[in-house]
Amino acid sequence: VQLQASGGGLVQTGGSLRLSCAASGRTFSRYRMGWFRQAPGKEREFVATINWSSSTYYADSVKGRFTISRDNAKNTVALQMNSLKPEDTAVYYCAADPKLYSDLTSYDMDYWGKGTLVTVSS
């Protein structure tokens, strides 16, 4: 599985960005997909995940501001980020877990893409 994230950039506090991740694989619809992020000097942290049935799970820090979605026809997963804050500044990574029926809340992902940088200015 290959993953390619895009859509990062510079935005002001309160603004919005939409990240997208394109995935390879003929069974994409079965994958649990997730977004993680790593801020400078910090460990990577979980952001959101979506499973085969489009059930979603979010970190408390982004709940109500971020929305994860998927388009199985295009093999893509998106992260709509609204009301951005400076503390959202990080490299955002797309990840995939190809195991059907895996735990929606698990942070254990098998495949990772290269990140895309999101910078929120104050």
C-alpha positions as CSV (number, residue, x, y, z in Angstrom):
1,V,0.0,0.0,0.0
2,Q,1.4,3.4,-1.0
3,L,0.1,6.6,0.5
4,Q,0.5,10.1,-0.8
5,A,-0.7,13.0,1.3
6,S,-1.2,16.6,0.0
7,G,-2.9,19.8,0.9
8,G,-0.7,21.2,3.6
9,G,0.3,24.9,3.7
10,L,0.3,28.1,5.7
11,V,-2.9,29.4,7.2
12,Q,-3.9,32.0,9.8
13,T,-5.5,31.1,13.1
14,G,-9.2,30.4,12.6
15,G,-8.7,29.4,9.0
16,S,-9.3,26.1,7.2
17,L,-7.3,23.5,5.2
18,R,-8.3,20.3,3.6
19,L,-5.7,17.5,3.4
20,S,-6.1,14.6,1.0
21,C,-4.4,11.2,0.9
22,A,-4.4,9.0,-2.2
23,A,-3.9,5.3,-1.6
24,S,-3.0,2.4,-3.8
25,G,-4.6,-1.0,-3.5
26,R,-7.6,-2.7,-5.0
27,T,-9.2,-3.3,-1.6
28,F,-9.1,0.3,-0.3
29,S,-12.7,0.2,0.7
30,R,-11.7,-2.3,3.4
31,Y,-8.9,-0.3,4.9
32,R,-9.1,1.6,8.1
33,M,-7.5,4.9,7.3
34,G,-6.1,7.4,9.8
35,W,-4.4,10.8,10.2
36,F,-1.6,11.4,12.6
37,R,0.6,14.5,13.2
38,Q,4.0,15.4,14.7
39,A,4.7,18.8,15.9
40,P,8.3,20.1,16.2
41,G,10.1,18.6,19.2
42,K,7.1,16.4,20.0
43,E,6.1,12.8,19.5
44,R,3.7,11.7,16.8
45,E,0.1,11.8,17.9
46,F,-3.2,10.4,16.7
47,V,-5.7,12.8,15.0
48,A,-8.5,10.8,13.4
49,T,-9.4,7.5,11.9
50,I,-12.2,6.1,9.7
51,N,-13.0,2.5,9.1
52,W,-14.6,0.4,6.3
53,S,-18.1,1.5,7.3
54,S,-17.1,5.1,7.6
55,S,-17.3,5.1,11.4
56,T,-15.0,7.8,12.7
57,Y,-13.0,8.4,15.8
58,Y,-11.2,11.6,16.8
59,A,-8.6,12.9,19.3
60,D,-10.2,15.1,21.8
61,S,-8.0,18.0,20.7
62,V,-9.6,18.1,17.2
63,K,-13.1,16.9,17.9
64,G,-15.7,19.3,16.5
65,R,-13.1,21.1,14.3
66,F,-11.7,18.3,12.1
67,T,-13.7,15.9,9.9
68,I,-12.3,12.8,8.3
69,S,-14.0,11.3,5.3
70,R,-13.3,8.8,2.5
71,D,-14.1,8.3,-1.2
72,N,-13.8,4.7,-2.0
73,A,-14.3,5.3,-5.7
74,K,-11.2,7.5,-5.8
75,N,-9.2,5.6,-3.2
76,T,-8.8,8.8,-1.1
77,V,-9.3,9.9,2.4
78,A,-9.6,13.6,3.4
79,L,-9.1,15.6,6.6
80,Q,-11.1,18.8,6.7
81,M,-9.6,21.1,9.3
82,N,-11.5,24.1,10.5
83,S,-11.0,26.7,13.2
84,L,-7.3,26.0,13.1
85,K,-5.1,26.9,16.0
86,P,-1.3,27.5,16.2
87,E,-1.0,24.3,18.2
88,D,-2.3,22.4,15.1
89,T,1.0,23.2,13.4
90,A,2.6,19.9,12.6
91,V,3.6,17.5,9.8
92,Y,0.4,15.5,9.1
93,Y,0.7,11.8,8.1
94,C,-1.7,9.6,6.4
95,A,-1.8,5.9,7.5
96,A,-3.5,2.7,6.6
97,D,-4.5,-0.5,8.3
98,P,-5.7,-3.1,5.7
99,K,-7.1,-5.5,8.3
100,L,-10.9,-5.6,7.9
101,Y,-12.8,-5.1,11.2
102,S,-9.8,-3.7,13.0
103,D,-10.4,-1.7,16.2
104,L,-11.5,1.8,15.1
105,T,-9.7,3.3,18.1
106,S,-6.4,1.5,17.6
107,Y,-3.3,3.6,16.8
108,D,-1.6,0.5,15.2
109,M,-1.3,1.2,11.5
110,D,0.6,-0.8,9.0
111,Y,1.4,1.7,6.2
112,W,2.5,5.3,6.4
113,G,2.8,8.0,3.8
114,K,5.2,10.9,3.7
115,G,3.8,13.8,5.6
116,T,2.5,17.2,4.6
117,L,3.3,20.3,6.6
118,V,0.6,22.4,8.1
119,T,1.6,25.7,9.6
120,V,-0.9,27.9,11.5
121,S,0.2,31.4,12.2
122,S,-1.0,33.4,15.1
